[in-house]
Structures are given as structure tokens and as C-alpha cells.
Amino acid sequence: MSDPGSLVVRAILIIPAVSAVLLAFLPDDRTTARLNVLGTLLTLICAVTLFLVRPEPGLFLIVDDVNVVFIVLNTFVGFTTSVFSGSYIAHELETGRLTHAYLRFYHAMYQTLMFAMNLALLANNVGLMWVAVELATLTTVLMVGIYRTHEALEAAWKYFILGSVGIALALFGTILVYLASSSVLGEGLEAMAWSVLVQRASAFDPALLNLAFVFLLLGYGTKVGLAPLHAWLPDAHAEGPTPISAVLSGLLLNVALFALLRFKMVMSANSGALAPGPLMVTLGLVSVVFAAFMLYRRDDIKRMFAYSSIEHMGIISFAFGMGGPLANFAGLLHMIMHSLTKSAIFFSVGHIAQVKGTQKMDDIRGLTVSHPLLGWGLVLGVVTIVGLPPTGIFMSEFLILTSTFARAPVLAVVLGLGLLIALGALLYRLNGLAFGDAVGSNAPSRASYVPLFTHLAVVLAAGIFLPPLLVSWFQHVAELLG
């Protein structure tokens, strides 16, 4: 691996790994925050260059038309979140919620998480991808419990237990895929490589593939946060640092979904295997309807938006489950728009919780009066996430609904009702949070607003105009997804 593309792929993995080691030993909080931003920026630059140079697929790593979209999105949101993280974590240090030792640990774990997610997306080996997803899970478990409060430790432990069950099921499914492939390809690394599996999947035993996908859907579906496998997600969002909530919703859920899509491509290439679409459609629709009703019963602002993430991952899974060029295109667009929007919402919510000193929505009122930039940032974020025009999420949801109406009108009606219920819940909650007389602390905010409004500007621009080159690229990826 000495060609330019191979060097770029190595850099995407080496930069966060080296940054994690350095950050673990640097004592100064300003230095660690800046190095964290620098590491994610360099990784983003390397990821963008993958549009220009591509390495030949190896037995361990691969860059293809499917995963490059995920890698660029992962590194971009990782970079903007690290910028937001600098001001957020500095406040936590000043108030005593974190010590300098925990600060170093936080930044080191952040880069370790970026390494693990990048490795999962670049892996051409089903076993290596499983290891990377497990590393990302363990890293976020440690970060969720970083405050060492009773609630944070309980949330981390719950996440660890449920995540371990999920990853164990995914491991069993991965082993079954290897058994199905090794009977055709022979034992060895080739029987675990995506690039080989997709080409030779038609010769695999469909019974083994069927059993494998059930375990994979349950295992990785736990990581995606699909109902009823979602129980860890609201607690992890509510009790962990807000930058980790942004990364969980905006990135880690996508990584687990990416693993499912890879296996879905293998299943689709075998005519005798079970169609994976209906299973994904069912779990996706259940997640949308369940989360929509749960939004009305939340009193913690971060927990509420965690249920919103469950809803939107359900929408994305539903779209990819329906399949076809239009639904896949819409699912891909919705995934990107949700990642940008939900991370932006958590950027706003994180600073709101800091200036108000609480996450309880009853104690947060009149944000547009007391903190106009944060308040209007939250308003724009909620308007975007519920899919009001002319935003990118409106476009993706419209495409999902119209493509579903043409093929399964009953499913489209159920999905539309779920979307409307969620819209009503979030707008109802937003009215009290953003408008009226200000309640709670009026402490000044030292937030970094650039990441927040950059994300929202991109989502708004996508709703108005998508460049033809980007549309062509998404259409190509949608066809590859089957």
C-alpha cells in the first residue's frame, strides 16, 4: 500500500490514533482542545481527498462509492463537534464538573472514538468492522460515565450491558456469514472481505444467510437505536457530555446502520435468501411511531431529542428497507441531513443547559429573550428536524413518503401519521422553551456559534438547491445499495 490513496487511508486512521496518545498526556486544557480540533481537521482534509484518489481494495481496508459518503460525513461532524467541544468542556472545567485529568481523558477518548468509527467505515473485513464497532461502543460507554454521578454511571452501565448483548448477537451473525462464505471461498481472509462477499454471495447457502441477518439486524439494530432495542440511548444522551450526545446521534448510529447496509447488500445478491427489506421496514416504522408518542412525555431536553434520534433512525431504516433508487436516495439524503441537524440541536442544547444550570424543560423558558442566539438556534434546529419546508429534511421526508405511496400506500399513511405526531410534540415543546417570559438563569453564554449555524445553513441550502454533481453521486450510491 504505497499509492496516494493508500497513504490517505492510513492517515485517516493514524491521525486520530496518534492524537489520542498525545492528548492522554498533555496537561493544559487549551492545548488539548486545540490539538483535538487540529486532529479532526486534518482527518477531515484527508477524507475529502478520497473523492480524488482511491486505493485498490485490500483484504482489510477498502474505499468504495458507498463508504466514502459516510467517511466524509463522519469526519466533518467530528470536526465541527470538536470545535463546539472546546468551549463546552472549558465551561465544565471552570464549574468543577470535570478535572484536568478527566479533561485529558475526554479528549483522548474523543480521538479514539473517531479512530474506531473511521476504521469501521473503512473496513473490508467483517471481523475487523465488528471489532471497530465494539471499540467505538466501549469508548462512548466510558465517556457517558465521565461525570461519575450516580445517574451517569447508571446510564453508562445500562449502555454497556445492552450494547454488549447487541454486539454479541452481531458477532454470532458475522460468524454465520463467514460459515456461509467459507463453504464457497474456502477458509481465510477472502471469505470475510466485503468486496469478495458481494461478488460471490449468489453461491452462498441462503439458509445460513437468513439466520445470520436476523442476528445482525438485532445486534447492529441495538446500536442504531431502533425500537424496541433502544433502551440505552435516551439515558446515554441525557447523562453524558453533550458533545458525545451530538456524536452519538450524528455519527455512531450511522456507523451501525452502515454495517447493516453492507450485510443487506450481501443478502440482496443472493436470490434464495430472505429479503432484508421488510424486516428493516417493520423495525423502522415501529421506531417512528413509538418515538413520536414518547416525545410528549419527556421532561429532560436532551432525553427528548434522544427520542427524536430514535424516530429519525427509524425513518432512515424504513427508507433503506423499502429499497429502490428513489427510496435509497431519500434515505441517504435524510441520514446526512439528520446528522447535521441533530448535532446542531445538541450544540444549542448543550450551551442552554450550561447557562440555565439545568436540563429540565420546566425550568427553561423564553430562550429567545434571555439568550437570543441560542434560542433562535434551537428554533431553527427544531423547525428543521420536524421537516418543515424549505429544509433538506423536508425534501428527504417528502421523497420517502411519495416513493412509499407509489408502492405501499398503507405504510405511507402510518409513516405520515408518525411524522405528524412527532412534529406536533416538538413544536409544542419548542413554544414553551423558546418564547414567553424568560425563566431560570440569565448567565452569559460563551458558546461557539459557528458549528451550530454552519450545520443549519447547509441543511437549509440543501432544501433549496442540491448541486447536480451531488445528486448524481447520491443516485449512483442509491443504485449500489440495491
C-alpha positions as CSV (number, residue, x, y, z in Angstrom):
1,M,0.0,0.0,0.0
2,S,2.2,2.8,-1.3
3,D,-0.1,4.6,-3.8
4,P,-1.5,8.1,-2.8
5,G,-4.9,6.6,-2.0
6,S,-3.4,4.1,0.4
7,L,-1.5,6.8,2.2
8,V,-4.6,8.9,2.6
9,V,-6.5,5.9,4.1
10,R,-3.6,5.3,6.5
11,A,-3.7,9.0,7.5
12,I,-7.4,8.9,8.3
13,L,-6.6,6.1,10.8
14,I,-3.2,7.2,12.1
15,I,-4.0,10.9,12.8
16,P,-6.8,10.2,15.4
17,A,-4.8,7.3,16.9
18,V,-1.6,9.5,17.4
19,S,-3.8,12.4,18.6
20,A,-5.4,10.2,21.2
21,V,-2.0,9.2,22.6
22,L,-0.7,12.8,22.7
23,L,-3.9,14.1,24.3
24,A,-3.7,11.5,27.0
25,F,-0.5,13.1,28.4
26,L,-0.9,16.8,27.7
27,P,-2.0,18.6,30.9
28,D,-3.0,22.1,29.6
29,D,-6.7,22.4,28.8
30,R,-6.3,24.9,26.0
31,T,-3.6,22.8,24.3
32,T,-5.7,19.7,24.4
33,A,-8.8,21.4,23.0
34,R,-6.7,22.9,20.1
35,L,-5.0,19.6,19.4
36,N,-8.3,17.9,19.4
37,V,-9.6,20.3,16.8
38,L,-6.4,20.1,14.7
39,G,-6.6,16.3,14.7
40,T,-10.2,16.2,13.5
41,L,-9.5,18.9,10.9
42,L,-6.5,17.0,9.4
43,T,-8.6,13.8,9.3
44,L,-11.4,15.7,7.5
45,I,-9.0,17.0,4.9
46,C,-7.7,13.5,4.2
47,A,-11.2,12.2,4.0
48,V,-12.2,14.8,1.4
49,T,-9.3,13.8,-0.8
50,L,-10.8,10.4,-1.2
51,F,-13.1,12.0,-3.8
52,L,-9.9,12.5,-5.9
53,V,-7.7,9.4,-5.1
54,R,-8.8,5.9,-4.3
55,P,-6.7,3.0,-3.2
56,E,-7.1,-0.5,-4.5
57,P,-9.2,-2.7,-2.2
58,G,-7.2,-4.7,0.3
59,L,-8.2,-7.6,2.4
60,F,-8.5,-5.3,5.5
61,L,-9.4,-1.8,4.2
62,I,-11.5,-0.5,1.3
63,V,-12.7,2.8,-0.1
64,D,-15.7,2.5,-2.5
65,D,-18.5,4.6,-3.6
66,V,-20.7,3.6,-0.7
67,N,-18.5,4.2,2.3
68,V,-16.8,7.4,1.1
69,V,-20.0,9.4,1.7
70,F,-20.1,8.0,5.3
71,I,-16.4,8.8,5.9
72,V,-16.7,12.4,4.8
73,L,-19.8,13.0,6.9
74,N,-18.2,11.3,9.9
75,T,-15.1,13.4,9.7
76,F,-16.9,16.6,9.0
77,V,-19.3,16.3,12.0
78,G,-16.4,15.1,14.1
79,F,-14.5,18.3,13.3
80,T,-17.4,20.7,14.0
81,T,-18.2,18.9,17.2
82,S,-14.6,19.2,18.4
83,V,-14.9,23.0,17.8
84,F,-18.1,23.1,19.9
85,S,-16.5,20.8,22.4
86,G,-13.7,23.3,23.1
87,S,-16.0,26.0,24.7
88,Y,-18.4,23.4,26.2
89,I,-15.7,21.4,28.0
90,A,-13.9,24.6,29.2
91,H,-17.1,25.6,31.0
92,E,-17.3,22.1,32.6
93,L,-13.8,22.6,33.8
94,E,-14.5,26.0,35.3
95,T,-17.5,24.8,37.1
96,G,-15.7,21.8,38.6
97,R,-17.8,19.1,36.8
98,L,-14.6,17.9,35.2
99,T,-11.0,17.9,36.5
100,H,-7.8,18.3,34.4
101,A,-7.3,14.5,34.5
102,Y,-10.8,13.9,33.2
103,L,-10.3,16.6,30.6
104,R,-7.3,14.8,29.2
105,F,-9.2,11.5,29.3
106,Y,-12.2,13.1,27.5
107,H,-10.1,14.4,24.6
108,A,-8.1,11.2,24.3
109,M,-11.3,9.2,24.2
110,Y,-12.8,11.6,21.6
111,Q,-10.0,10.9,19.2
112,T,-10.1,7.1,20.0
113,L,-13.8,7.2,19.1
114,M,-13.1,9.0,15.8
115,F,-10.4,6.3,15.0
116,A,-12.9,3.5,15.8
117,M,-15.7,4.9,13.7
118,N,-13.3,5.6,10.7
119,L,-12.0,2.1,11.0
120,A,-15.5,0.6,11.0
121,L,-16.4,2.6,7.8
122,L,-13.1,1.7,6.0
123,A,-13.0,-2.0,7.0
124,N,-13.2,-4.5,4.1
125,N,-13.2,-7.3,6.7
126,V,-16.5,-8.2,8.5
127,G,-14.5,-9.2,11.6
128,L,-12.4,-6.0,11.7
129,M,-15.6,-4.0,11.3
130,W,-17.1,-5.8,14.3
131,V,-14.0,-5.0,16.4
132,A,-14.1,-1.4,15.4
133,V,-17.8,-1.0,16.3
134,E,-17.1,-2.7,19.6
135,L,-14.2,-0.3,20.3
136,A,-16.5,2.7,19.5
137,T,-19.1,1.3,21.9
138,L,-16.7,0.8,24.8
139,T,-15.2,4.3,24.2
140,T,-18.6,6.0,24.3
141,V,-19.5,4.0,27.4
142,L,-16.5,5.5,29.2
143,M,-17.4,9.0,28.0
144,V,-21.1,8.7,29.1
145,G,-20.0,8.0,32.6
146,I,-17.3,10.6,32.8
147,Y,-19.1,12.9,35.3
148,R,-19.1,10.0,37.8
149,T,-22.6,10.9,39.2
150,H,-25.0,8.1,40.1
151,E,-27.1,8.8,37.1
152,A,-24.2,9.0,34.7
153,L,-22.7,5.7,36.0
154,E,-26.1,4.0,35.8
155,A,-26.5,5.2,32.2
156,A,-23.0,4.0,31.2
157,W,-23.6,0.6,32.8
158,K,-27.0,0.3,31.1
159,Y,-25.4,1.2,27.8
160,F,-22.6,-1.3,28.4
161,I,-24.9,-4.2,29.2
162,L,-27.3,-3.6,26.3
163,G,-24.5,-2.7,23.9
164,S,-22.7,-5.9,24.8
165,V,-25.8,-8.0,24.2
166,G,-26.2,-6.3,20.8
167,I,-22.6,-6.7,19.8
168,A,-22.6,-10.4,20.9
169,L,-25.6,-11.0,18.6
170,A,-23.8,-9.2,15.8
171,L,-20.7,-11.3,16.3
172,F,-22.8,-14.5,16.0
173,G,-24.4,-13.2,12.8
174,T,-20.9,-12.3,11.5
175,I,-19.7,-15.9,12.2
176,L,-22.7,-17.3,10.4
177,V,-21.9,-15.2,7.3
178,Y,-18.3,-16.4,7.4
179,L,-19.6,-20.0,7.6
180,A,-21.8,-19.4,4.6
181,S,-18.9,-17.8,2.6
182,S,-16.1,-20.2,3.6
183,S,-18.0,-23.2,2.2
184,V,-17.7,-21.5,-1.2
185,L,-14.5,-19.4,-0.9
186,G,-12.6,-21.6,1.5
187,E,-11.2,-20.6,4.9
188,G,-9.2,-17.4,5.0
189,L,-9.4,-13.6,4.8
190,E,-11.2,-13.6,1.4
191,A,-14.2,-15.2,3.0
192,M,-14.5,-12.2,5.2
193,A,-13.9,-9.4,2.7
194,W,-16.9,-7.2,1.6
195,S,-15.5,-6.8,-1.9
196,V,-15.5,-10.6,-2.4
197,L,-18.7,-11.4,-0.4
198,V,-20.9,-9.2,-2.6
199,Q,-19.5,-10.7,-5.8
200,R,-19.9,-14.3,-4.7
201,A,-23.0,-14.0,-2.5
202,S,-25.2,-15.7,-5.0
203,A,-23.4,-19.1,-4.3
204,F,-23.8,-18.9,-0.5
205,D,-26.2,-21.1,1.4
206,P,-29.4,-18.9,1.7
207,A,-30.5,-20.6,5.0
208,L,-27.3,-19.6,6.7
209,L,-27.6,-16.0,5.3
210,N,-31.2,-15.8,6.6
211,L,-30.3,-16.8,10.1
212,A,-27.2,-14.6,10.1
213,F,-29.2,-11.5,9.0
214,V,-31.7,-11.9,11.9
215,F,-28.9,-11.8,14.4
216,L,-27.2,-9.0,12.6
217,L,-30.3,-6.9,12.5
218,L,-30.9,-7.4,16.2
219,G,-27.3,-6.8,17.1
220,Y,-26.5,-3.8,15.0
221,G,-30.1,-2.6,15.3
222,T,-29.4,-2.2,19.0
223,K,-26.5,0.2,18.1
224,V,-28.8,2.0,15.7
225,G,-31.3,2.6,18.5
226,L,-34.3,1.0,16.8
227,A,-37.3,0.3,19.0
228,P,-37.6,-2.0,20.9
229,L,-33.8,-2.2,21.1
230,H,-33.4,1.5,22.1
231,A,-33.4,1.5,25.9
232,W,-29.8,2.5,26.3
233,L,-30.0,5.6,24.0
234,P,-32.1,8.1,26.0
235,D,-30.1,7.6,29.2
236,A,-26.7,7.9,27.4
237,H,-27.8,11.1,25.7
238,A,-29.2,12.6,28.9
239,E,-26.3,11.9,31.3
240,G,-23.2,12.1,29.1
241,P,-21.4,15.3,27.9
242,T,-23.4,17.0,25.2
243,P,-20.6,16.7,22.6
244,I,-20.9,12.9,23.0
245,S,-24.7,13.2,22.5
246,A,-24.0,15.1,19.2
247,V,-21.6,12.4,18.1
248,L,-23.9,9.5,19.2
249,S,-26.9,10.9,17.3
250,G,-25.0,12.4,14.4
251,L,-22.4,9.7,13.7
252,L,-22.3,6.5,15.8
253,L,-25.8,5.5,14.9
254,N,-24.9,5.9,11.2
255,V,-21.9,3.6,11.6
256,A,-24.1,0.8,12.9
257,L,-26.6,1.4,10.2
258,F,-23.7,1.3,7.6
259,A,-22.8,-2.2,8.9
260,L,-26.4,-3.3,8.3
261,L,-26.4,-1.9,4.8
262,R,-23.3,-3.8,4.0
263,F,-24.9,-7.0,5.0
264,K,-28.1,-6.0,3.2
265,M,-26.1,-5.8,0.0
266,V,-24.8,-9.3,0.5
267,M,-28.4,-10.6,1.2
268,S,-29.8,-8.8,-1.9
269,A,-27.1,-10.5,-4.1
270,N,-28.5,-14.0,-3.2
271,S,-31.8,-14.7,-4.9
272,G,-32.6,-17.5,-2.5
273,A,-32.1,-15.5,0.7
274,L,-34.7,-13.7,2.8
275,A,-35.5,-10.2,1.6
276,P,-34.0,-8.0,4.3
277,G,-36.2,-5.0,3.3
278,P,-39.4,-6.0,5.2
279,L,-37.6,-6.6,8.5
280,M,-35.9,-3.1,8.3
281,V,-39.2,-1.5,7.2
282,T,-41.0,-3.1,10.2
283,L,-38.4,-2.0,12.8
284,G,-38.2,1.4,11.2
285,L,-41.9,2.0,11.3
286,V,-42.2,0.8,14.9
287,S,-39.4,3.2,15.9
288,V,-41.0,6.2,14.2
289,V,-44.5,5.7,15.8
290,F,-43.1,4.7,19.2
291,A,-40.7,7.6,19.4
292,A,-43.3,10.1,18.2
293,F,-45.6,9.4,21.1
294,M,-42.7,9.3,23.6
295,L,-41.7,12.8,22.7
296,Y,-44.8,14.1,24.5
297,R,-43.8,12.6,27.8
298,R,-40.2,13.8,28.2
299,D,-39.2,16.5,30.8
300,D,-35.5,16.4,30.1
301,I,-34.4,18.4,27.0
302,K,-31.6,16.1,26.0
303,R,-33.7,13.0,26.6
304,M,-36.4,14.4,24.4
305,F,-34.0,14.9,21.4
306,A,-32.7,11.4,22.0
307,Y,-36.2,10.1,21.2
308,S,-36.1,12.3,18.2
309,S,-33.0,10.5,17.1
310,I,-34.8,7.1,17.5
311,E,-37.6,8.5,15.3
312,H,-35.2,9.6,12.5
313,M,-33.1,6.5,12.6
314,G,-36.4,4.7,12.1
315,I,-37.2,6.8,9.1
316,I,-33.8,6.1,7.6
317,S,-34.1,2.4,8.2
318,F,-37.6,2.4,6.7
319,A,-36.3,4.1,3.6
320,F,-33.4,1.7,3.1
321,G,-35.7,-1.2,3.8
322,M,-38.1,-0.1,1.1
323,G,-35.2,0.0,-1.3
324,G,-35.1,1.0,-4.9
325,P,-33.3,4.0,-6.4
326,L,-35.6,6.7,-5.1
327,A,-36.1,5.4,-1.5
328,N,-32.3,4.7,-1.2
329,F,-31.6,8.2,-2.5
330,A,-34.0,9.7,0.0
331,G,-32.7,7.6,2.9
332,L,-29.1,8.6,2.1
333,L,-30.1,12.3,2.0
334,H,-32.1,12.0,5.2
335,M,-29.2,10.4,7.0
336,I,-26.9,13.3,6.1
337,M,-29.5,15.9,6.9
338,H,-30.3,14.3,10.2
339,S,-26.7,14.1,11.2
340,L,-26.1,17.8,10.5
341,T,-29.4,18.9,12.1
342,K,-29.3,16.8,15.2
343,S,-25.7,17.6,16.1
344,A,-26.6,21.3,15.6
345,I,-29.5,20.9,18.0
346,F,-27.2,19.4,20.6
347,F,-24.7,22.2,20.1
348,S,-27.5,24.6,21.1
349,V,-28.9,22.4,23.9
350,G,-25.5,21.9,25.4
351,H,-24.9,25.6,26.0
352,I,-28.5,26.1,27.0
353,A,-28.2,23.6,29.8
354,Q,-25.0,25.3,30.9
355,V,-26.3,28.8,31.1
356,K,-29.6,27.7,32.7
357,G,-27.9,25.2,35.0
358,T,-30.5,22.5,34.2
359,Q,-31.8,20.1,31.6
360,K,-35.4,20.2,32.9
361,M,-37.6,21.8,30.4
362,D,-39.9,23.2,33.1
363,D,-37.0,25.4,34.2
364,I,-36.1,26.6,30.7
365,R,-38.4,29.3,29.2
366,G,-38.1,32.3,27.0
367,L,-34.7,31.5,25.5
368,T,-35.2,33.9,22.6
369,V,-35.5,36.7,25.2
370,S,-32.7,35.7,27.6
371,H,-30.2,34.2,25.1
372,P,-31.3,35.2,21.6
373,L,-28.7,33.4,19.5
374,L,-29.1,30.1,21.4
375,G,-32.9,30.5,21.5
376,W,-33.2,31.1,17.7
377,G,-30.6,28.5,17.0
378,L,-32.8,26.0,18.8
379,V,-35.9,27.3,17.0
380,L,-34.2,26.8,13.6
381,G,-33.0,23.4,14.6
382,V,-36.4,22.2,15.7
383,V,-38.1,23.7,12.6
384,T,-35.6,21.8,10.5
385,I,-35.7,18.4,12.3
386,V,-39.6,18.3,12.1
387,G,-39.3,18.6,8.3
388,L,-40.8,22.0,7.6
389,P,-40.0,23.5,4.2
390,P,-37.7,24.6,2.7
391,T,-35.2,22.4,4.6
392,G,-33.2,19.4,3.4
393,I,-35.2,17.1,5.8
394,F,-38.5,18.3,4.3
395,M,-37.1,17.2,0.9
396,S,-35.9,13.8,2.1
397,E,-39.1,13.0,4.0
398,F,-41.2,14.1,1.0
399,L,-39.3,11.8,-1.2
400,I,-39.6,8.9,1.2
401,L,-43.4,9.4,1.6
402,T,-44.0,9.8,-2.2
403,S,-42.0,6.7,-3.1
404,T,-43.8,4.7,-0.4
405,F,-47.2,5.9,-1.6
406,A,-46.5,4.5,-5.0
407,R,-45.6,1.1,-3.7
408,A,-47.3,0.6,-0.3
409,P,-50.0,3.3,0.5
410,V,-50.9,1.9,3.9
411,L,-47.3,2.1,5.1
412,A,-47.0,5.6,3.8
413,V,-50.1,6.6,5.8
414,V,-48.7,5.1,9.0
415,L,-45.3,6.8,8.4
416,G,-47.0,10.1,7.7
417,L,-49.1,9.9,10.9
418,G,-45.9,9.2,12.9
419,L,-44.2,12.2,11.3
420,L,-47.1,14.5,12.1
421,I,-47.4,13.3,15.7
422,A,-43.6,14.0,16.2
423,L,-44.0,17.4,14.6
424,G,-46.8,18.3,17.0
425,A,-44.8,17.2,20.0
426,L,-41.6,19.1,19.2
427,L,-43.4,22.3,18.1
428,Y,-45.4,22.1,21.3
429,R,-42.3,21.8,23.4
430,L,-40.5,24.4,21.5
431,N,-43.1,27.0,22.2
432,G,-42.5,26.9,25.9
433,L,-38.7,26.6,25.6
434,A,-38.1,29.5,23.2
435,F,-40.9,32.0,23.7
436,G,-42.7,33.8,26.6
437,D,-41.2,35.3,29.7
438,A,-37.6,34.2,30.5
439,V,-37.3,31.7,33.4
440,G,-34.1,30.5,35.0
441,S,-30.6,31.8,35.0
442,N,-29.6,34.6,32.7
443,A,-25.9,33.9,32.8
444,P,-24.0,35.0,29.7
445,S,-23.1,32.3,27.2
446,R,-19.6,31.9,25.8
447,A,-20.8,29.4,23.1
448,S,-19.1,28.8,19.8
449,Y,-21.9,29.6,17.4
450,V,-20.1,28.8,14.1
451,P,-20.6,25.0,14.2
452,L,-24.3,25.4,15.1
453,F,-25.2,27.8,12.3
454,T,-22.9,26.2,9.8
455,H,-24.8,22.9,10.1
456,L,-28.2,24.7,9.9
457,A,-27.1,26.7,6.8
458,V,-26.0,23.6,5.0
459,V,-29.4,21.8,5.7
460,L,-31.3,24.9,4.6
461,A,-29.3,25.2,1.4
462,A,-29.9,21.5,0.7
463,G,-33.6,22.1,0.9
464,I,-33.4,24.9,-1.7
465,F,-30.8,23.6,-4.1
466,L,-28.8,20.4,-4.4
467,P,-25.8,20.6,-6.9
468,P,-26.3,18.3,-9.9
469,L,-22.9,16.6,-9.2
470,L,-24.1,15.7,-5.7
471,V,-27.4,14.4,-7.0
472,S,-25.7,12.2,-9.5
473,W,-23.3,10.9,-6.8
474,F,-26.2,10.1,-4.5
475,Q,-28.1,8.4,-7.3
476,H,-25.1,6.2,-8.0
477,V,-24.7,5.2,-4.4
478,A,-28.5,4.5,-4.2
479,E,-28.2,2.1,-7.1
480,L,-25.3,0.3,-5.4
481,L,-27.3,-0.2,-2.2
482,G,-29.9,-2.3,-4.2
